[in-house]
Amino acid sequence: LTSEGGSKPYDGTALTKPAVTVEEDGFVEGEVTDIRATGSVTYVSEGEVTNTITYTAGEGFRADNYSIEKNEGKLLITESAEEVVVTVTGHKGTEFYNGAEHSVTGYDVDISNPLYTASDFRFSGTAEATGTNADTYEMGLAAGQFQNTNENFASVEFTVEDGSLTVSPRSVVLT
């Protein structure tokens, strides 16, 4: 009994090869049914998976009547070579000076590949800009603060537009 092996780049779907080739004399008709390979692999992290061969033994089946050799293939998912672009846009805010500290926090994310999500990267910075006096305060977001953590993708690029807080001067008219 031989099951196929194979590999493919990550695409979010499982790699299966259920066909099994029966060689030599085969089984006596009716003693064995549902011969198939059950191996399945979806993610790079699963590594190489054996395409395990299974079959259903019927009433008249006795293992001693057969010399069964299994040649089970291996299935593997490789990294997707498709480039993923993650665009990070820091939030911006404007406040008028009032003597109190103001702040703007957070960022929005736009990702070029629907299989890649915001949970697939790590952010090591602080997405916050704070200030009291009239001025513009940057968050300091930078591409180097974002790191891909999904091993299914070989090429992930982060582009960043920094966020900011602008505290505008207060208008005062003295008459």
Number of C-alpha atoms within 10 A of each C-alpha: 18 19 23 21 18 14 14 15 19 23 17 14 12 15 21 19 19 17 15 21 13 13 10 6 7 12 15 11 9 11 13 16 13 9 17 20 24 16 23 22 23 22 22 18 14 12 14 19 17 19 27 20 21 17 11 12 15 12 9 11 15 10 9 7 9 12 6 11 9 13 15 19 19 20 23 24 26 20 18 18 13 14 13 19 16 23 17 21 17 24 19 20 17 14 18 16 19 14 11 9 12 19 19 23 17 14 18 12 13 14 17 13 12 9 13 19 14 13 9 14 16 13 15 12 13 12 19 21 24 18 20 19 18 16 13 15 21 19 24 17 24 16 16 12 14 19 15 20 12 18 15 23 22 14 14 19 15 18 16 20 17 18 24 24 24 24 23 16 13 12 7 6 5 3 3
